[in-house]
Amino acid sequence: MIKIIVGTNRKNSLSYKIASMYQENLNTLGADSEILKLEDLPHDFTFSALYENNGKNEAYNAFHKKVKEGNKFVFIVPEYNGSFPGILKSFIDGMTYPNSFRNKKCALVGISSGIGGGGIALSHLTDIFHYLGMHVLALKPKLAKIEENMSDNLLTNRLYMELLHTQAEMLINF
């Protein structure tokens, strides 16, 4: 099962809407997937589940277990201040090192309100995943000016839709 990680804890995020569209692509291609939203993490996990408190927060442990069970991932990554959200970094830091991500595979999708499509954020995240031993798919769609390319919670940009579909096919065969 492919785990789709919504890279923000913002409620009703565009990242979640893109994750849902991505899941539809995977379903069309016959691949099972599950969306994991960082907004579902315990609000205090950075204090109650990391470092010396590792393993002590049952709600975090359940989330952590779902991640560890995955072999392939899709990260929907919004651009925040020229990089990715801090909640995503804290989530990664809370995973068991190095086995949560080592020798697993992932695809990255960047989204931004600006013209970069989250390219710098994806670069930062790629470096982290390489350090952790995860294999990152080369095709990384960068969905720029996302609000201008959506209507009624759906992508209206044909190229963006094609890129997501192509990436989903590549991830299945990765």
Disulfide bonds with the S-S distance in Angstrom:
none
